[in-house]
Amino acid sequence: MEITEFVQNIVKHLIDYPEELTITQVEGEKGAVFEIRVNPADIGKVIGKRGATIQALRTILKNAGMRQGKRFILEILQ
């Protein structure tokens, strides 16, 4: 499973409007940036209380990137 699909599967189950979810992967020299766009009503659900959910997602991506020798960054765009 590709990293983008993995992130999409996780986030899709957190939000109320999964049809509006888009994840864009921007490749760089040493890694990639994953840009998440969701319905404005779902941003709080992706971030979680005190940022716990987004921090957990970033930790998962960081560890996945370390295994591949790359750096993965997760951003939420409005």
N, C-alpha and C positions, 0 to 999 in steps of 0.2 A: 504494500500500500504506500502510495506517495504521501509525503508530509502534508501537502495541501489538502488531500482527501481526508487525512487523519484529523486535521484541525477542523475541517468542514463538518465532519461527522460529530465531533464533540460539541461545537458551537451550535449546530443545527438542533440539538436536543435541549439546549438551554433557552432558546428564544421562542417567542410566540409567532413570529412571521418568518419561518425558514425559507420561504420562497424569495424573500428580499435579501438573503445572505449572499454576498459575493466576497471571494477571497482572491486577491491578486498577489502573485509571487514575483518580486522584483529581484533579479539576480545581480550580485555584485562580485567583486574579485574574490573575497574571502568568505562569502556566505550569501544569505538571502534575507529579504524583508518581506514579511507576510502582512498585507494590508487587509483588514477586515472592515466591511461595510455592512451595517444592519439597519433595520428600521429604527428611527430615533427612540421609539418606545422600548426597544430591546437593549439599548446601550447599557443601562443599569444592570440588566441581567448578565451581560457578558463581563462587566467589571466586577460585580458582586459586592458584598459588604466589605467596606474598607479595602477594596481592590483584591480580595482574596482569590476570586475566580480567575481574573486576568493574570494574576501573579502565578497561579498554578499552571495555567496554560503556557506562560512564558518559561517556567521551569522545565516543563515537558519538552518544549521546543529547544531550549538550551541543551538539555541532555541528549536529545536526538541529534542535534548539530555536532556535539562533541564526539559522538560515535562516528560521524561521517567526516570529521575533521573540518567542519564548517561552523559559521556563526549564524544562527537564526534569530531574527528579531520579529516581534509581533506588535503591530500597531492597530489601533482602532481609529478609523476615519469617519467623519460625519458628512 
